[in-house]
Amino acid sequence: MTGDLNEFVAHFWPVRVVFGAGSTERIPAEVKRLGARRALVLCTPDQRDLAQRVLGDLGDLGAGFHDGAVMHVPEASVTRAAQAARDADADLLVAVGGGSTIGLAKALALHHGMRFVALPTTYAGSEMTPIWGLTADGAKRTGRDPRVLPSTVLYDPHHLTSLPPEVTGPSGMNAIAHAVESMYAPDRNPITMLLAEESIRAMAQGLPVAVDSPGDLDARTRTLYAAWLAGTVLGMVSMGLHHKLCHVLGGRFNLPHAPMHAVLLPHVAAFNEVAAPAELGRVAAALGAPGPGGAGAALHALLRFTCTERSLAAIGMPAQGIYDAAEHALADAYANPRQASREDIARLLRAAFTGEMPA
């Protein structure tokens, strides 16, 4: 598959999207539309206030809230949330938050058959994908299953205006990572490539403004739109070396999800440019840096402008874990335009560990 018009397969997932400032107010109507009686609100401890506001809006439809969502979705957190849902006699979930909360809702959908509505408060994009993840015994397992898709996603940029710069930057870079890897996926098609380019362009334009002026609603709307597109393409095609490395590092070292994506992305893009020059050339152009070899450098420049933590060392990666991570990255097959040896991966991780300019 080359992504041209000659031959391709495209699959679109049936997710209802409600986009716009103030769309949070439509959650009760969506719960009623789905025929639910009791909705349990899921969140992390940091999102309790918003979860309680949503619960208040639900009125008699609300079954309480559970604030046990945890990064990388440990199995134990799923067990606790499932018990909370049973205790509340809930027949629907409302996931309020970023990838951790939506990941928990997905696990409950997959293993306990629960439907959910998503209200994303970051740019993670997980809500638009059939991809699930679960961590146990220091390893993160991932898979694809349409049962983990939400019934409705409500995108309300108002909730992004309170996202601090140190969270906004990495979360936006995380979204760009989805779009970048979709550009050279073996199962890409003209539609996914157009969506990815538009996502990268919109995020590159809006993210610096959102970091500099968190309350700028226009910038938040643009970047949330970009995140929606990035999540959409993430759910339609295969991911490559970048996402494989993030799953390994997240599972083994419990590194923060979005900063890890932000730090690794320029280095993986630079590594892949020799094997996918046309596709990454389009990425560079969308970033406003056309020309050969421009994607890795442009992504590194955006990282430096929008993120305060710019190396794996800064986010808690142990130096002695580099070779271990490289070894585990080779354990399972993944799609990538350029084959990587253990030494290739170790070299890439060393550069990301120090935060140097990608080669």
N, C-alpha and C positions, 0 to 999 in steps of 0.2 A: 504494500500500500504506500503510495507516494504522496497522498494528500491532494492529487490533482482531480480533474473532472472525469477521468477515464472510467474508473471503477472504484466504488467504495461501499461500505456498509455503515449506516448510522443508526444508533439506538437512542431514543429519547425517553427518559423516565417520567412517569405520570405523577408529578408533584405539583400541587397547587401553590402558587406564589402570590402573596399580597405585599406589594412594595409601596412605601411612601411614608412620609412623616405622619405620625399619629396612628399608624396601622395597628399598634398594640391594642387600641380600643376595640378592635374587631375580634379579639381572642374569644370572648364569650359567644359571639355569633358563630365563629368557626367550630367551637365545641358543640354548640347546639346543632349545627349543620351535620356534624358527624354522628349525631344521635347518642352522644355520651351523657351519662348521668352524674359521674363524679370524676373530676380531673385533679390529679396530683401534680403539683408544680415541683419540678426538679431544678436544683441550682448548686453552685459551690457556696461555701460559707461567705465568700466576698460578695455574692449576689443576693444575699438574704433580703435586703431592702426592696429591690425590684421584684423579687419573687413574691414578697408579701403584698406589694401593690397589685400584682397580677392576680393573686389569690383573692384580694378584696374585690377586684373587678368581676371575678367569676361569681361572687355571691353564693347562692345555693348550689351552684355547679362545682364549687371548690371542695376538694377533699383534704386540704392541708398542703404542706410543702415539705420536701426532703432535701436537705442541704449537704448531702454526702458525695457529690460528684468530685472525682479526683483525677488528676492528670494521668494519662495513659491507661485509664480504665482498669484498675486492678480487679481481679475476680472477686475479692472480698467486698468491694464497693457495690458490685452488682447484686451479690447475695443480700446485702443490707437493704438496698433500694427495693428489691423484689419483696422483701418482708414488709417494708414500709407501705408498698402499694397494696399488699394483701390486707394489712391492718387497717388501711384507709378505705378498703372496698372500692378502689379506684378502677375505672374501666378505660381511662385515657390519661396520658401524661402530657404535661406542658413543659418542654425543656427550655429554660431561660438561661442563656449564657453562651459560652464559646464551645470549643471542641471537646472539652472535658465533659460538660453537661450533655451535649448532644451525643457524644460517644456513649455515655451511660444509658441514655434513652434508647440508642440503637441496640445495645446489649440486651436491654429488657425486651425490646421488640423481637430480637432474634431468639432469645432463649425462653421468653415467657409470653410471647404472642401479644404484647401490648402495643396499641397504636399510640402515636404521639403527634403533637403540634410543636413546631420549633420557633423560638424567638431568639435569633442570633444576636449577640452583643459584641462580637469580634468579627474579624475578616476570615475566620478559619475555613469556611466553605463546606465543612463536613455535612451540613444539613442537605446538600444537594447531591450527595453521592450514596451509592449502595455499599460503600466500603465501611467495614467495621474493624475494630481493633480491641484486643483484650490482652492484659499483661498478667503473667503468672510465672513464678520461679525465675525472675530476671529476664524473661523472654517475652517479646510482644508478638502475638499472632494476629494476622490480618486476613481478611477475606472479603468477598463480594457476595451480597445477597439482597435481592430487591425487597425482602421483608423488613429491612432496617430503614427504609425511606420513610420520612414523615408524611403524614397526610396533608399537612399544610405548613408552609414556611411564611412567616410574617417578618418582613424587613422594615425596621423602623429606625431611620438614621438618628433620631433624637437620642437613642440609647448610646450611640457612639460618641456623642459630644462630651461625655464624662470619662471616656477612655483616656488615661494619661499618655503623654508622649512616649514613655518608655515601654508601654504596651502597644500603642498604635503602630509604631514603626515596625517591630518584628511581626506583628499580626498581618500588616499589609504586605511585607516581604514573603510571608508564608503563602498568601494568596497568589502572589506573582510566581512562586515556585510551582504551584499547580499548573498555571498557564504555560510556563516555560517548558516543563516536561511534556505537556500535551503536544507541543509543537513538533517534537521528533518521535512521538509514540508510533510504534509499528501499525497500530490500528487507527491512526488519525484519519481525518477526512476533511474536505474543504470547509464544512460547517464548524468543526471543532477548531480548525486553525483560525477562522475568522473570529470566533468567539474569544479565543485565547489572545489574539492580537489586540482586540478591542479592550479586553480585560487589562492587559499589560499597559496599554496606552492610558486608559482611564486611571489606573492605580498610580502610574508614574507621574501623572499630572496632579492628582489629588492628594497623594500621601504626604509630600513635603509640606503642603498647606495644612493638612490635618495635624501633623506633628507640631508645626509652628504655632497654629491657632486651633486648639482642640475643639473650640466651640463653633467653628465655621460650619454651618449646616450644609452649605453647598458642597464643600469639600468632603464632608461625611457622606452625603448622598452619592457623590461621584465614586468614592472609594467603596461604599457598600454595594453599589451597582457592579463595580469591578470584581468584588469578592463573589457576588452571585454568579457572574459569568465564569470565574475561575473554578468555583465549586462545580458548576455544571459540566465543564469539560473534564474536570478530575473524575467525575462519575461516568464519563462516556468512553474513556480510553485508558490504556495501560500506563502506569508510571515506571520510571527507570531508576538509574543509579542513585539519584538524589533522594528519592523517597525511600529506597531500600536502606541507605545509610542512616536516614533519620529514624527508621523503625529500629535498626540495630542499636544506635546510640541512645534512643529514648528508652528502649527496653532494658538495656544492660546498665546504663549509668543514670537513668531517671533525669535526663537533661530536660530543661524547659522546652516545650514543643516549638512554639513560634520562633524564639531566638535561635534555636538549633537550625531550623529551616533557613532563617535569614543569613546566618553565618556560612552555611555550607553552599548555598545556591550559587554565588559567584564562582566558586572553585569548581563545582560540577559543570557549570555552563562552559567555563574556559576549557575544561578537560574534553568536553564533547564537541567543541567547535570544529575541530579538525575532521570529525566524522559527519557532522550535520551543518555545514557552512551556510547553506541556503536558509534552512529553518531558523538557525540562530542569528542569521543576518536579519531576518524579519523581526526577531525579538529585539535586536539592537536598534532597528529603525523605530519600533514601537516605543522604545525607551528614549528616543531622541538622539541616538548615537549611531547613525548608519555607518557602514563600513566593515570590512573584514576584521574578525577578531574583536568586535566591539561589545558583544553581549556580556562576557565575563567582567570586563573593565567597567561597563556602564552599571551593571548590577552591584559591583563593589562600591562604586561611587554613590549609588543610591543607599546602600547599606550604611556607609559612613555618614551620610547626611541625615538619615532617619533613625538610626539605632545607636544607642550608647554602648551596648555590648557587641563587640565586633569580632570576637574570636571564640573558639571552643573553650580555651582556657578560662576566659572571662565568665562563661556560663557553667563552669564546674566540671568540665571533662578532665579526667586524670591523664597525664601524659603517658603513663604506662599502659593505658588502655587502647592505644592506637593500633598496635598489631593485633590485639585480640579482636577489636572491631573489624579490622580488615579481613581477618580470617572468617568471622561470622557473616560478613557481607557476601562471601563467596558460597555460603552453604546452600542457598536456594537460588534458583534461576530467576532472572528478571529481564525485562526488555530494556535495552540501552543501545544507542547507535554505535558506541565504541566499547569494545571488550576491555575490561579492566582486570589486571592481575592483582595479586595481593600487594605487591610493591607499588603499583599504580595507586591503589586505594590508600595505602599507608602514606605515600607522598602527598596525596591530596589532603588527607586528614592532618598531616603535620603542618601544611600551609594554613589550613583553616584553624588549627590549634593556636598558631602564633598571630593570625589575623593579617598576614602579609598579602600583598597584591597577588591575585591569582595568576598563575603562569599559563 
